[in-house]
Every structure is written in C-alpha cells, then in structure tokens.
Amino acid sequence: MIALAATSCSAPSYFGKSYAPTQHVDVFFDVNDIKKGYEVMGTTDIGKGFGSIEAAQQKVITLGQSKGADAVVMKLTEEVTGSSKSDFGNLQNGKKNNTYTGGSITNNIKVKKIVATFVKYK
C-alpha cells in the first residue's frame, strides 16, 4: 500500500520544450477542438499509480502549467501489459478408448493510461 501511495505522488515524465510557467491551461480531449493556431511543445503519459482519473488529469494540468503550456490534449487509452492463461481439461477412461476434453482461456492484463500533448498558442 505504501508503494502505491509513493507511486501516485511521483511526477510524470515530460518530453519536449519548456517555457515560462502559465497560470491557466485549456483542456481538450480532441486536437480538432483547438480553434487557435498552436505548436506542439511536448508530451507525457501517466500509466500507473494514479488513484483516480480526475487526480491524473489534475497532475497533467499541473505539469502543463509548470512547463508553460497554454493547452493540453488528453486521451485515455488502455495498454496491454501482459496476459494470463488458464488451462482446463477432463480425462474419461472408457472401455476401449480414453477421451480427453479441454481447452484454455487467455485474458489480457490491461492498464489505463493517459497520453497528453501540450501545446503553445501562436
């Protein structure tokens, strides 16, 4: 539990340019909703350790403010991080033949991830 709390407080990684910090960041969920001219200044993603979607969104907004973004475009995705396989079967002994019936089930392990693109208005 302590590891989860420590992870949720860690800062997301950022790749891109930085400008003077801003006080307000416009939030979009589709790049086509931005009606002003802009340039992409950087990206980040948060994949693990956030307690709620709302907390993760706020973390992205705060990061955008610190990097000088005017707006952020966020997208919620799911990433397959692994899978688990369960096999099952039944062997029936007959008088002449033995019969085996069975199969397997594979489940993908998915993690929700927020991918964010930060923009600077022109």
The first five atom37 places (N, CA, C, CB, O) and aatype in JSON, in Angstrom:
{
  "aatype": [12, 9, 0, 10, 0, 0, 16, 15, 4, 15, 0, 14, 15, 18, 13, 7, 11, 15, 18, 0, 14, 16, 5, 8, 19, 3, 19, 13, 13, 3, 19, 2, 3, 9, 11, 11, 7, 18, 6, 19, 12, 7, 16, 16, 3, 9, 7, 11, 7, 13, 7, 15, 9, 6, 0, 0, 5, 5, 11, 19, 9, 16, 10, 7, 5, 15, 11, 7, 0, 3, 0, 19, 19, 12, 11, 10, 16, 6, 6, 19, 16, 7, 15, 15, 11, 15, 3, 13, 7, 2, 10, 5, 2, 7, 11, 11, 2, 2, 16, 18, 16, 7, 7, 15, 9, 16, 2, 2, 9, 11, 19, 11, 11, 9, 19, 0, 16, 13, 19, 11, 18, 11],
  "atom_mask": [
    [1, 1, 1, 1, 1],
    [1, 1, 1, 1, 1],
    [1, 1, 1, 1, 1],
    [1, 1, 1, 1, 1],
    [1, 1, 1, 1, 1],
    [1, 1, 1, 1, 1],
    [1, 1, 1, 1, 1],
    [1, 1, 1, 1, 1],
    [1, 1, 1, 1, 1],
    [1, 1, 1, 1, 1],
    [1, 1, 1, 1, 1],
    [1, 1, 1, 1, 1],
    [1, 1, 1, 1, 1],
    [1, 1, 1, 1, 1],
    [1, 1, 1, 1, 1],
    [1, 1, 1, 0, 1],
    [1, 1, 1, 1, 1],
    [1, 1, 1, 1, 1],
    [1, 1, 1, 1, 1],
    [1, 1, 1, 1, 1],
    [1, 1, 1, 1, 1],
    [1, 1, 1, 1, 1],
    [1, 1, 1, 1, 1],
    [1, 1, 1, 1, 1],
    [1, 1, 1, 1, 1],
    [1, 1, 1, 1, 1],
    [1, 1, 1, 1, 1],
    [1, 1, 1, 1, 1],
    [1, 1, 1, 1, 1],
    [1, 1, 1, 1, 1],
    [1, 1, 1, 1, 1],
    [1, 1, 1, 1, 1],
    [1, 1, 1, 1, 1],
    [1, 1, 1, 1, 1],
    [1, 1, 1, 1, 1],
    [1, 1, 1, 1, 1],
    [1, 1, 1, 0, 1],
    [1, 1, 1, 1, 1],
    [1, 1, 1, 1, 1],
    [1, 1, 1, 1, 1],
    [1, 1, 1, 1, 1],
    [1, 1, 1, 0, 1],
    [1, 1, 1, 1, 1],
    [1, 1, 1, 1, 1],
    [1, 1, 1, 1, 1],
    [1, 1, 1, 1, 1],
    [1, 1, 1, 0, 1],
    [1, 1, 1, 1, 1],
    [1, 1, 1, 0, 1],
    [1, 1, 1, 1, 1],
    [1, 1, 1, 0, 1],
    [1, 1, 1, 1, 1],
    [1, 1, 1, 1, 1],
    [1, 1, 1, 1, 1],
    [1, 1, 1, 1, 1],
    [1, 1, 1, 1, 1],
    [1, 1, 1, 1, 1],
    [1, 1, 1, 1, 1],
    [1, 1, 1, 1, 1],
    [1, 1, 1, 1, 1],
    [1, 1, 1, 1, 1],
    [1, 1, 1, 1, 1],
    [1, 1, 1, 1, 1],
    [1, 1, 1, 0, 1],
    [1, 1, 1, 1, 1],
    [1, 1, 1, 1, 1],
    [1, 1, 1, 1, 1],
    [1, 1, 1, 0, 1],
    [1, 1, 1, 1, 1],
    [1, 1, 1, 1, 1],
    [1, 1, 1, 1, 1],
    [1, 1, 1, 1, 1],
    [1, 1, 1, 1, 1],
    [1, 1, 1, 1, 1],
    [1, 1, 1, 1, 1],
    [1, 1, 1, 1, 1],
    [1, 1, 1, 1, 1],
    [1, 1, 1, 1, 1],
    [1, 1, 1, 1, 1],
    [1, 1, 1, 1, 1],
    [1, 1, 1, 1, 1],
    [1, 1, 1, 0, 1],
    [1, 1, 1, 1, 1],
    [1, 1, 1, 1, 1],
    [1, 1, 1, 1, 1],
    [1, 1, 1, 1, 1],
    [1, 1, 1, 1, 1],
    [1, 1, 1, 1, 1],
    [1, 1, 1, 0, 1],
    [1, 1, 1, 1, 1],
    [1, 1, 1, 1, 1],
    [1, 1, 1, 1, 1],
    [1, 1, 1, 1, 1],
    [1, 1, 1, 0, 1],
    [1, 1, 1, 1, 1],
    [1, 1, 1, 1, 1],
    [1, 1, 1, 1, 1],
    [1, 1, 1, 1, 1],
    [1, 1, 1, 1, 1],
    [1, 1, 1, 1, 1],
    [1, 1, 1, 1, 1],
    [1, 1, 1, 0, 1],
    [1, 1, 1, 0, 1],
    [1, 1, 1, 1, 1],
    [1, 1, 1, 1, 1],
    [1, 1, 1, 1, 1],
    [1, 1, 1, 1, 1],
    [1, 1, 1, 1, 1],
    [1, 1, 1, 1, 1],
    [1, 1, 1, 1, 1],
    [1, 1, 1, 1, 1],
    [1, 1, 1, 1, 1],
    [1, 1, 1, 1, 1],
    [1, 1, 1, 1, 1],
    [1, 1, 1, 1, 1],
    [1, 1, 1, 1, 1],
    [1, 1, 1, 1, 1],
    [1, 1, 1, 1, 1],
    [1, 1, 1, 1, 1],
    [1, 1, 1, 1, 1],
    [1, 1, 1, 1, 1],
    [1, 1, 1, 1, 1]
  ],
  "atom_positions": [
    [[0.82, -1.19, 0.0], [0.0, 0.0, 0.0], [0.86, 1.24, 0.0], [-0.93, 0.0, 1.19], [0.53, 2.23, -0.67]],
    [[1.96, 1.22, 0.74], [2.85, 2.36, 0.78], [3.5, 2.58, -0.59], [3.94, 2.17, 1.86], [3.67, 3.73, -1.0]],
    [[3.84, 1.52, -1.28], [4.43, 1.67, -2.61], [3.46, 2.32, -3.57], [4.87, 0.31, -3.15], [3.86, 3.14, -4.4]],
    [[2.18, 1.99, -3.47], [1.17, 2.6, -4.33], [1.06, 4.08, -4.03], [-0.19, 1.92, -4.15], [0.98, 4.89, -4.96]],
    [[1.05, 4.46, -2.77], [0.94, 5.87, -2.41], [2.17, 6.64, -2.88], [0.78, 6.02, -0.89], [2.05, 7.77, -3.35]],
    [[3.34, 6.03, -2.78], [4.55, 6.71, -3.23], [4.55, 6.86, -4.74], [5.79, 5.94, -2.78], [4.99, 7.89, -5.26]],
    [[4.06, 5.86, -5.46], [3.99, 5.92, -6.9], [3.01, 6.99, -7.36], [3.6, 4.58, -7.47], [3.28, 7.69, -8.33]],
    [[1.87, 7.12, -6.68], [0.86, 8.06, -7.12], [1.31, 9.5, -6.94], [-0.43, 7.83, -6.37], [0.74, 10.41, -7.55]],
    [[2.33, 9.74, -6.1], [2.81, 11.09, -5.87], [3.97, 11.45, -6.79], [3.23, 11.25, -4.44], [4.39, 12.6, -6.81]],
    [[4.5, 10.51, -7.54], [5.64, 10.79, -8.39], [5.23, 11.64, -9.58], [6.3, 9.5, -8.85], [4.1, 11.55, -10.07]],
    [[6.18, 12.45, -10.05], [5.89, 13.34, -11.17], [5.95, 12.56, -12.48], [6.89, 14.53, -11.2], [6.82, 11.7, -12.64]],
    [[5.04, 12.84, -13.4], [5.09, 12.17, -14.7], [6.29, 12.66, -15.5], [3.79, 12.41, -15.49], [6.73, 13.8, -15.32]],
    [[6.82, 11.82, -16.37], [7.94, 12.23, -17.21], [7.43, 13.15, -18.32], [8.67, 10.99, -17.82], [6.27, 13.05, -18.72]],
    [[8.3, 14.03, -18.8], [7.92, 15.0, -19.82], [9.0, 15.0, -20.89], [7.73, 16.43, -19.22], [10.19, 14.95, -20.58]],
    [[8.57, 15.05, -22.15], [9.5, 15.14, -23.27], [9.08, 16.32, -24.12], [9.52, 13.82, -24.1], [7.99, 16.32, -24.69]],
    [[9.94, 17.34, -24.2], [9.61, 18.48, -25.03], [10.25, 19.77, -24.56], [0.0, 0.0, 0.0], [11.16, 19.77, -23.74]],
    [[9.74, 20.88, -25.11], [10.23, 22.22, -24.79], [9.58, 22.73, -23.52], [9.96, 23.19, -25.96], [8.51, 22.27, -23.12]],
    [[10.26, 23.69, -22.89], [9.7, 24.34, -21.71], [9.7, 25.85, -21.92], [10.5, 23.97, -20.43], [10.61, 26.4, -22.54]],
    [[8.68, 26.5, -21.39], [8.54, 27.96, -21.45], [8.3, 28.46, -20.03], [7.37, 28.39, -22.41], [8.3, 27.67, -19.08]],
    [[8.1, 29.78, -19.9], [7.77, 30.34, -18.59], [6.45, 29.73, -18.11], [7.67, 31.9, -18.66], [5.54, 29.54, -18.91]],
    [[6.34, 29.42, -16.83], [5.1, 28.8, -16.3], [3.85, 29.63, -16.6], [5.23, 28.59, -14.8], [3.9, 30.86, -16.67]],
    [[2.74, 28.94, -16.77], [1.44, 29.59, -17.01], [0.52, 29.33, -15.83], [0.79, 29.07, -18.33], [0.7, 28.38, -15.07]],
    [[-0.47, 30.21, -15.68], [-1.44, 30.08, -14.58], [-2.64, 29.23, -14.97], [-1.9, 31.45, -14.13], [-3.28, 28.62, -14.12]],
    [[-2.95, 29.2, -16.28], [-4.15, 28.5, -16.76], [-3.79, 27.65, -17.96], [-5.28, 29.51, -17.12], [-3.04, 28.08, -18.84]],
    [[-4.33, 26.45, -18.01], [-4.14, 25.54, -19.14], [-5.52, 25.12, -19.63], [-3.27, 24.3, -18.75], [-6.31, 24.55, -18.87]],
    [[-5.81, 25.39, -20.91], [-7.06, 24.92, -21.51], [-6.96, 23.4, -21.68], [-7.35, 25.62, -22.88], [-5.9, 22.88, -22.02]],
    [[-8.07, 22.71, -21.45], [-8.08, 21.24, -21.53], [-8.97, 20.81, -22.69], [-8.56, 20.61, -20.2], [-10.13, 21.22, -22.78]],
    [[-8.42, 19.98, -23.56], [-9.16, 19.43, -24.69], [-8.99, 17.91, -24.69], [-8.66, 20.05, -26.04], [-8.05, 17.36, -24.12]],
    [[-9.93, 17.26, -25.35], [-9.86, 15.8, -25.48], [-9.78, 15.38, -26.94], [-11.06, 15.15, -24.81], [-9.74, 14.19, -27.25]],
    [[-9.77, 16.36, -27.84], [-9.61, 16.13, -29.28], [-8.86, 17.31, -29.85], [-11.0, 15.92, -29.99], [-9.25, 18.46, -29.64]],
    [[-7.8, 17.06, -30.58], [-6.98, 18.12, -31.14], [-7.78, 19.02, -32.08], [-5.78, 17.53, -31.89], [-7.45, 20.19, -32.24]],
    [[-8.84, 18.49, -32.71], [-9.66, 19.28, -33.63], [-10.5, 20.34, -32.91], [-10.57, 18.37, -34.42], [-11.05, 21.23, -33.56]],
    [[-10.59, 20.25, -31.59], [-11.35, 21.25, -30.83], [-10.56, 22.53, -30.58], [-11.8, 20.66, -29.52], [-11.13, 23.53, -30.15]],
    [[-9.26, 22.52, -30.83], [-8.44, 23.72, -30.65], [-8.68, 24.64, -31.84], [-6.91, 23.36, -30.51], [-8.4, 24.27, -32.98]],
    [[-9.19, 25.83, -31.58], [-9.58, 26.76, -32.64], [-8.52, 27.81, -32.92], [-10.87, 27.44, -32.29], [-8.66, 28.58, -33.87]],
    [[-7.45, 27.86, -32.12], [-6.37, 28.83, -32.31], [-5.2, 28.13, -32.99], [-5.93, 29.46, -30.95], [-5.09, 26.9, -32.98]],
    [[-4.31, 28.94, -33.58], [-3.07, 28.38, -34.1], [-2.2, 27.95, -32.93], [0.0, 0.0, 0.0], [-2.2, 28.6, -31.88]],
    [[-1.46, 26.87, -33.1], [-0.64, 26.35, -32.0], [0.52, 25.55, -32.53], [-1.49, 25.49, -31.05], [0.57, 25.17, -33.7]],
    [[1.47, 25.3, -31.64], [2.55, 24.36, -31.93], [2.6, 23.34, -30.8], [3.93, 25.09, -32.09], [2.33, 23.67, -29.64]],
    [[2.94, 22.1, -31.14], [3.1, 21.07, -30.12], [4.43, 21.33, -29.43], [3.05, 19.62, -30.74], [5.47, 21.46, -30.08]],
    [[4.39, 21.41, -28.1], [5.62, 21.69, -27.35], [6.15, 20.48, -26.59], [5.37, 22.81, -26.39], [7.32, 20.46, -26.21]],
    [[5.3, 19.46, -26.36], [5.79, 18.3, -25.63], [4.7, 17.29, -25.34], [0.0, 0.0, 0.0], [3.52, 17.52, -25.61]],
    [[5.12, 16.17, -24.77], [4.19, 15.08, -24.45], [4.53, 14.45, -23.11], [4.2, 14.02, -25.57], [5.65, 14.58, -22.61]],
    [[3.56, 13.77, -22.55], [3.76, 12.97, -21.35], [2.74, 11.85, -21.36], [3.63, 13.83, -20.06], [1.77, 11.89, -22.11]],
    [[2.96, 10.85, -20.54], [1.93, 9.84, -20.31], [2.02, 9.37, -18.87], [2.09, 8.63, -21.29], [3.1, 9.31, -18.27]],
    [[0.87, 9.05, -18.34], [0.78, 8.53, -16.98], [0.12, 7.17, -17.1], [-0.03, 9.5, -16.01], [-1.05, 7.07, -17.49]],
    [[0.85, 6.13, -16.77], [0.32, 4.79, -16.97], [-0.02, 4.02, -15.72], [0.0, 0.0, 0.0], [-0.89, 3.16, -15.75]],
    [[0.66, 4.31, -14.62], [0.43, 3.53, -13.41], [0.48, 4.45, -12.21], [1.48, 2.4, -13.27], [1.12, 5.5, -12.24]],
    [[-0.2, 4.05, -11.17], [-0.05, 4.71, -9.9], [-0.98, 5.86, -9.62], [0.0, 0.0, 0.0], [-0.87, 6.5, -8.57]],
    [[-1.92, 6.15, -10.53], [-2.86, 7.22, -10.17], [-4.09, 6.62, -9.53], [-3.25, 8.05, -11.41], [-4.61, 5.6, -9.96]],
    [[-4.54, 7.29, -8.47], [-5.67, 6.77, -7.7], [-6.99, 6.91, -8.42], [0.0, 0.0, 0.0], [-7.88, 6.08, -8.26]],
    [[-7.12, 7.98, -9.22], [-8.35, 8.2, -9.97], [-8.02, 8.93, -11.26], [-9.38, 9.0, -9.12], [-6.96, 9.55, -11.38]],
    [[-8.93, 8.86, -12.2], [-8.75, 9.57, -13.47], [-8.67, 11.07, -13.21], [-9.91, 9.25, -14.45], [-7.85, 11.77, -13.82]],
    [[-9.51, 11.58, -12.32], [-9.53, 13.01, -12.02], [-8.19, 13.47, -11.45], [-10.66, 13.34, -11.03], [-7.68, 14.53, -11.82]],
    [[-7.61, 12.67, -10.56], [-6.31, 13.01, -9.98], [-5.22, 13.03, -11.05], [-5.93, 12.02, -8.86], [-4.35, 13.89, -11.04]],
    [[-5.28, 12.08, -11.97], [-4.3, 12.03, -13.06], [-4.46, 13.23, -13.98], [-4.45, 10.72, -13.85], [-3.46, 13.8, -14.42]],
    [[-5.7, 13.61, -14.28], [-5.93, 14.79, -15.12], [-5.34, 16.03, -14.46], [-7.44, 14.98, -15.39], [-4.7, 16.84, -15.12]],
    [[-5.56, 16.18, -13.16], [-5.03, 17.35, -12.46], [-3.5, 17.34, -12.47], [-5.54, 17.38, -11.01], [-2.87, 18.39, -12.58]],
    [[-2.91, 16.16, -12.36], [-1.45, 16.05, -12.41], [-0.93, 16.5, -13.77], [-1.01, 14.59, -12.12], [0.1, 17.17, -13.85]],
    [[-1.63, 16.14, -14.85], [-1.23, 16.55, -16.19], [-1.37, 18.07, -16.34], [-2.08, 15.82, -17.26], [-0.49, 18.71, -16.91]],
    [[-2.46, 18.64, -15.85], [-2.68, 20.09, -15.93], [-1.57, 20.83, -15.17], [-4.07, 20.47, -15.36], [-1.03, 21.81, -15.67]],
    [[-1.25, 20.36, -13.98], [-0.19, 20.99, -13.18], [1.16, 20.91, -13.9], [-0.09, 20.32, -11.8], [1.92, 21.88, -13.88]],
    [[1.45, 19.77, -14.52], [2.69, 19.64, -15.29], [2.68, 20.63, -16.45], [2.85, 18.19, -15.81], [3.69, 21.27, -16.72]],
    [[1.54, 20.74, -17.15], [1.44, 21.69, -18.25], [1.7, 23.12, -17.81], [0.0, 0.0, 0.0], [2.41, 23.87, -18.49]],
    [[1.15, 23.51, -16.68], [1.39, 24.86, -16.15], [2.88, 25.07, -15.87], [0.57, 25.08, -14.86], [3.43, 26.12, -16.19]],
    [[3.52, 24.09, -15.27], [4.93, 24.24, -14.92], [5.83, 24.29, -16.15], [5.37, 23.09, -14.02], [6.91, 24.89, -16.09]],
    [[5.41, 23.69, -17.26], [6.2, 23.7, -18.49], [5.84, 24.86, -19.41], [6.03, 22.38, -19.22], [6.47, 25.03, -20.45]],
    [[4.82, 25.65, -19.04], [4.45, 26.82, -19.83], [3.45, 26.55, -20.93], [0.0, 0.0, 0.0], [3.36, 27.33, -21.88]],
    [[2.69, 25.48, -20.83], [1.7, 25.14, -21.87], [0.5, 26.07, -21.78], [1.25, 23.67, -21.73], [0.11, 26.51, -20.7]],
    [[-0.09, 26.36, -22.94], [-1.35, 27.11, -22.99], [-2.53, 26.15, -22.98], [-1.4, 28.01, -24.24], [-3.62, 26.51, -22.54]],
    [[-2.31, 24.93, -23.47], [-3.39, 23.94, -23.53], [-2.8, 22.54, -23.5], [-4.26, 24.13, -24.81], [-1.61, 22.33, -23.74]],
    [[-3.66, 21.59, -23.18], [-3.27, 20.18, -23.19], [-4.39, 19.38, -23.83], [-2.95, 19.67, -21.74], [-5.57, 19.63, -23.59]],
    [[-4.01, 18.41, -24.65], [-4.96, 17.49, -25.25], [-4.71, 16.13, -24.6], [-4.81, 17.42, -26.84], [-3.62, 15.56, -24.72]],
    [[-5.73, 15.61, -23.91], [-5.58, 14.34, -23.2], [-6.39, 13.24, -23.88], [-6.03, 14.49, -21.73], [-7.47, 13.47, -24.42]],
    [[-5.83, 12.05, -23.83], [-6.51, 10.87, -24.38], [-6.34, 9.72, -23.4], [-5.96, 10.5, -25.8], [-5.23, 9.45, -22.94]],
    [[-7.43, 9.04, -23.09], [-7.39, 7.88, -22.22], [-7.28, 6.63, -23.09], [-8.65, 7.81, -21.29], [-8.11, 6.4, -23.97]],
    [[-6.26, 5.84, -22.84], [-6.04, 4.62, -23.61], [-5.89, 3.44, -22.66], [-4.8, 4.75, -24.53], [-5.77, 3.62, -21.44]],
    [[-5.89, 2.25, -23.21], [-5.58, 1.04, -22.45], [-4.4, 0.36, -23.11], [-6.81, 0.08, -22.39], [-4.36, 0.19, -24.33]],
    [[-3.45, -0.02, -22.3], [-2.26, -0.7, -22.78], [-2.26, -2.13, -22.25], [-0.97, 0.06, -22.37], [-2.46, -2.35, -21.05]],
    [[-2.05, -3.08, -23.13], [-1.95, -4.48, -22.71], [-0.54, -4.7, -22.17], [-2.27, -5.47, -23.89], [0.44, -4.56, -22.91]],
    [[-0.44, -5.04, -20.9], [0.87, -5.2, -20.26], [1.25, -6.66, -20.06], [0.89, -4.5, -18.93], [2.36, -6.96, -19.62]],
    [[0.36, -7.56, -20.37], [0.65, -8.99, -20.22], [-0.62, -9.79, -20.41], [0.0, 0.0, 0.0], [-1.66, -9.26, -20.77]],
    [[-0.51, -11.07, -20.16], [-1.68, -11.93, -20.28], [-1.54, -13.1, -19.31], [-1.87, -12.44, -21.74], [-0.44, -13.43, -18.87]],
    [[-2.66, -13.7, -19.01], [-2.66, -14.9, -18.17], [-3.44, -15.99, -18.9], [-3.27, -14.62, -16.76], [-4.45, -15.72, -19.56]],
    [[-2.95, -17.21, -18.78], [-3.57, -18.33, -19.48], [-3.97, -19.39, -18.46], [-2.62, -18.93, -20.56], [-3.18, -19.76, -17.6]],
    [[-5.18, -19.86, -18.58], [-5.68, -20.93, -17.72], [-6.07, -22.12, -18.59], [-6.9, -20.45, -16.86], [-6.86, -21.99, -19.52]],
    [[-5.5, -23.26, -18.28], [-5.83, -24.5, -19.0], [-6.75, -25.34, -18.13], [-4.53, -25.29, -19.37], [-6.66, -25.34, -16.91]],
    [[-7.64, -26.06, -18.79], [-8.54, -26.95, -18.07], [-8.8, -28.18, -18.93], [-9.87, -26.23, -17.71], [-8.66, -28.14, -20.15]],
    [[-9.18, -29.27, -18.28], [-9.46, -30.47, -19.05], [-10.04, -31.58, -18.18], [0.0, 0.0, 0.0], [-10.07, -31.5, -16.96]],
    [[-10.5, -32.63, -18.87], [-11.12, -33.76, -18.2], [-10.76, -35.03, -18.98], [-12.68, -33.58, -18.1], [-10.91, -35.09, -20.2]],
    [[-10.28, -36.02, -18.27], [-9.94, -37.3, -18.88], [-10.96, -38.34, -18.46], [-8.5, -37.74, -18.48], [-11.18, -38.57, -17.27]],
    [[-11.6, -38.97, -19.45], [-12.59, -40.01, -19.17], [-12.03, -41.34, -19.67], [-13.98, -39.69, -19.83], [-11.68, -41.49, -20.85]],
    [[-11.96, -42.29, -18.77], [-11.48, -43.62, -19.13], [-12.65, -44.46, -19.63], [-10.77, -44.31, -17.93], [-13.59, -44.74, -18.88]],
    [[-12.57, -44.85, -20.87], [-13.62, -45.69, -21.43], [-13.16, -47.14, -21.51], [0.0, 0.0, 0.0], [-12.01, -47.45, -21.19]],
    [[-14.06, -48.03, -21.94], [-13.71, -49.45, -22.05], [-12.69, -49.68, -23.17], [-14.96, -50.3, -22.32], [-11.77, -50.49, -23.02]],
    [[-12.85, -48.96, -24.28], [-11.93, -49.14, -25.4], [-10.99, -47.95, -25.58], [-12.72, -49.37, -26.68], [-9.83, -48.12, -25.94]],
    [[-11.49, -46.76, -25.33], [-10.69, -45.55, -25.56], [-10.76, -44.62, -24.36], [-11.19, -44.81, -26.82], [-11.74, -44.59, -23.62]],
    [[-9.7, -43.87, -24.18], [-9.7, -42.78, -23.22], [-10.01, -41.49, -23.98], [-8.32, -42.69, -22.45], [-9.49, -41.27, -25.08]],
    [[-10.83, -40.65, -23.4], [-11.21, -39.41, -24.06], [-10.8, -38.22, -23.2], [-12.74, -39.38, -24.33], [-11.1, -38.16, -22.01]],
    [[-10.1, -37.28, -23.83], [-9.7, -36.05, -23.14], [-10.43, -34.88, -23.79], [-8.14, -35.84, -23.18], [-10.39, -34.72, -25.01]],
    [[-11.08, -34.09, -22.98], [-11.68, -32.84, -23.46], [-11.12, -31.71, -22.62], [-13.26, -32.88, -23.39], [-10.93, -31.85, -21.41]],
    [[-10.85, -30.6, -23.26], [-10.29, -29.48, -22.52], [-10.12, -28.26, -23.4], [0.0, 0.0, 0.0], [-10.57, -28.22, -24.55]],
    [[-9.47, -27.3, -22.84], [-9.22, -26.07, -23.57], [-8.43, -25.1, -22.7], [0.0, 0.0, 0.0], [-7.88, -25.48, -21.66]],
    [[-8.37, -23.88, -23.15], [-7.67, -22.87, -22.38], [-8.33, -21.51, -22.58], [-6.17, -22.81, -22.79], [-9.01, -21.28, -23.58]],
    [[-8.13, -20.64, -21.62], [-8.66, -19.28, -21.68], [-7.48, -18.33, -21.46], [-9.8, -19.04, -20.61], [-6.72, -18.49, -20.51]],
    [[-7.34, -17.35, -22.34], [-6.3, -16.34, -22.2], [-6.95, -14.99, -21.93], [-5.41, -16.28, -23.48], [-7.83, -14.56, -22.68]],
    [[-6.52, -14.33, -20.86], [-7.02, -13.0, -20.52], [-5.88, -12.0, -20.64], [-7.63, -12.98, -19.09], [-4.79, -12.23, -20.12]],
    [[-6.13, -10.88, -21.32], [-5.15, -9.81, -21.4], [-5.21, -8.97, -20.13], [-5.38, -8.94, -22.64], [-6.29, -8.69, -19.61]],
    [[-4.06, -8.56, -19.65], [-3.97, -7.67, -18.49], [-3.79, -6.26, -19.05], [-2.78, -8.07, -17.52], [-2.8, -5.98, -19.73]],
    [[-4.75, -5.38, -18.76], [-4.75, -4.03, -19.33], [-4.56, -2.99, -18.23], [-6.05, -3.76, -20.1], [-5.03, -3.15, -17.11]],
    [[-3.86, -1.92, -18.59], [-3.64, -0.8, -17.69], [-4.13, 0.46, -18.38], [-2.14, -0.68, -17.27], [-3.77, 0.72, -19.53]],
    [[-4.95, 1.25, -17.69], [-5.39, 2.52, -18.25], [-4.22, 3.49, -18.24], [-6.6, 3.1, -17.46], [-3.4, 3.49, -17.32]],
    [[-4.16, 4.33, -19.27], [-3.04, 5.24, -19.45], [-3.56, 6.55, -20.02], [-1.95, 4.62, -20.37], [-4.39, 6.54, -20.93]],
    [[-3.09, 7.67, -19.49], [-3.43, 8.97, -20.06], [-2.23, 9.44, -20.87], [-3.81, 10.02, -18.94], [-1.12, 9.53, -20.35]],
    [[-2.46, 9.73, -22.14], [-1.45, 10.29, -23.02], [-1.83, 11.74, -23.24], [-1.35, 9.49, -24.39], [-2.96, 12.05, -23.63]],
    [[-0.88, 12.65, -22.99], [-1.18, 14.08, -23.08], [-0.19, 14.77, -24.01], [-1.14, 14.74, -21.69], [1.01, 14.49, -23.99]],
    [[-0.72, 15.67, -24.83], [0.09, 16.51, -25.71], [-0.09, 17.96, -25.27], [-0.32, 16.32, -27.21], [-1.22, 18.45, -25.17]],
    [[1.02, 18.63, -25.0], [0.97, 20.03, -24.56], [1.19, 20.94, -25.75], [2.03, 20.3, -23.46], [2.03, 20.66, -26.61]],
    [[0.44, 22.03, -25.81], [0.55, 22.96, -26.92], [0.76, 24.38, -26.42], [-0.7, 22.89, -27.81], [0.38, 24.74, -25.31]],
    [[1.4, 25.19, -27.29], [1.63, 26.61, -27.06], [0.93, 27.34, -28.18], [3.16, 26.97, -26.99], [1.16, 27.05, -29.35]],
    [[0.06, 28.31, -27.83], [-0.64, 29.08, -28.85], [0.35, 30.0, -29.56], [-1.79, 29.9, -28.22], [1.3, 30.49, -28.96]],
    [[0.1, 30.23, -30.85], [0.95, 31.14, -31.65], [0.45, 32.56, -31.52], [0.98, 30.72, -33.13], [1.03, 33.47, -32.11]]
  ]
}
